[in-house]
């Protein structure tokens, strides 16, 4: 962790003035992305955090589409192009205000909210699939958390109680999430596109 902090700080001090420094924290489900973000919050005085899961789309856009559940998860869980236009591109350009499509899980609705960005601040974006081709070039520094499969599986199966009981969680991950993650690893090779790989446990 100390090496990671040093590397990010070194890169941060060299970034273009007037724009935020954008760090992506990528990794598969249960790899510890949220925990890592909390450990990096003190890297700068002005740190803004975005969780990519705050920007998923409504259920009708990601379920029952006719595609495999794995591809519904990978390709339809987020509006990939919309996030380029509302989040990634404006951040890279140094825009001061962003209007973002936040998902309200309880109501299954997307609500636009405006957030202000500090020009020279540090932005941490955590989430899965961040290194897909459409998004990779918008990050100044990329961290990938490489966590053993058995550890990740145990974490998510005991964490995601909103899905249902343990059997329902296992069924959904087996049908939808884990195959979607396998597709990501096979087609994108996120470890090969990261600036820093953390061996998580």
N, C-alpha and C positions, 0 to 999 in steps of 0.2 A: 504493500500500500504506500509506503514512503517513496518508493521509486516512481510509482504512478503519479503521486502528488507532485513530485519534483518535475517529472516530464510535462505534466499539464501546465504547471507554473511557468516553465521555460518557454513553452509554446505560446502561452497566454501573453507573456510580456512582449512578444514579437508581433502580435496580431495588429491589423490595421486600425488606426485611431478612428473613432466615430462609429464603430460597429461592435456588436457584442461578439464574444468568443464562444463558439458553439461546440459543446462537447456531447457526443452521443454515448450513452451507456446501453449497449446491446447485449442480448443473451436470451437463451430459451427460458420457458416458464419455470419458475422456481430456482433460478440461478443466483438470485440475490441482488438484482438490479436496484430495487428500492432501497435496500440497506446500504448499498454502495453510494447512492446519491446522498443519503443522509450523512455519510462519512466525508463527503466532499463539499458539503454546504459551506464550510468555513474557509474555502480556498481563496475567497475574495470578499470584499465588503458588499458588493452588489451581485448576488447570485439569484437567478430565477430558475425555477424547476418546472419542466413540463413532463407530464406522464402521457405517453402516447395512447394509453387505454382510456384517457378522458375524451378521446376524439373518435370513438367508434361510431358507426352509423346505426340507424334504427333497425330493429329486428327484421322487418320485411325485406330489407336490402341484403341481409346476410344469412337468412334461413330460407329453405324451400325454393332456391333459385334454379334448381335443375342441375347444378354442378355438384361435384363430390363435396362432402363436408370438409375435407381437407382444403380444397380450393376455395370454398366459401370463407373459411377462416383466413387463409393467406391472402386472397385477392379481394375479398368483399367486406372484411371486418372493418376496414377503414376506406374512406374515399381518398385513394392515393393521390390523385391529381389535385383534388381540392386542398389537401394539406400542403402540397407544394405551393399553391397560390396564396394560401392564408397564413401558413406558419413558416415553412422552411425558406422560401424565397424572400419574403419580407424580412425575416431575421438576418439573412445573409446580406441583404441590401442596407441594413441598418435603420429600418423604419421604426419610428418612435412608438406607434400604436398599432396593435394587431387586433383584428376582429376574428375570433376563433369559434369553431363549431363544437361546443362542449355537449357531450352526451349526458342526459339525465336518465339514469337507469330506472329509477322508480316510475317515471312517466313514459319511458321509451320515446323520448323526444330529444331533438338536437336544438340547443339554445345558443344563439350567438352572444358572446361576451367580448368586451374590449379590454385588452390588457396593455399596460405601458411598459416599454422596454428601455433599460438604461443603455445609452449608447456604447459605453466601453465596458459593460458588465459581463459577467460570466453566465452563460446559459447552459444548464444541464438538461438534456432530453433523454429520458429513460423509456425503454420499451423493447418489445420483440420486433423483429423484421426490419430494424432501422437501416440495415445495410443493403436493402433491395436497391436495384439500379436507379430507380426513380428518386431516391433520397440521399444516397451516399455522398454525392458531391456538395451537399449543403452543410456538411459538418467540417469544422476545423480540426477536430481531434476525435478519434473513435476508440472506445474501450469495449472489448468483448469479454464477457464473463464465461469462462469455460468450466462448467460444473458437472461432476459425474452424474450420469443418467439416473442411477438409483437414488441419489440424494434429491435430485429435482423431482422425481416422481413421488417420493414420499412426502415432500413438502406440499406439492400442489394438491395431492389427494387428501391431505389433512387440513388444508387451508381453505379451499374453495367450497365452503359449506353452502353457499348460495345456490349451487347447482342441484343439491339434494343430498341424499345419504351417500355413504361410501361407495356402494354399488353403482349408483347413478353417476357419481363423479368419475369412477373408473371407466364406465361405459362411454361417457362423453369424451374423455381424454383419448380413449382408445380409438373412437370413431372419427374424431374431429381435430383435436389439438395436436396430438403427437404426430399424426400423419402430415399435418400442415407444417410442423416444425421440421420433419424429415425432408419435405420438399424444399424448404428454405436452405437447409444444409447442403442438399444435393445440387441445387441450381444456382445458389448465390455464393456459397463458400464464405460465410461471414468472417471466419477466423483469418482468412487470407486477405481481407480488406481492412482489418483493424490496425490501428497504430500501436495498440498495447493490448496484450491478452493477459487477463488475470485468471490464474488457476484457483477457482473458488471451491469451497467445500462446505 
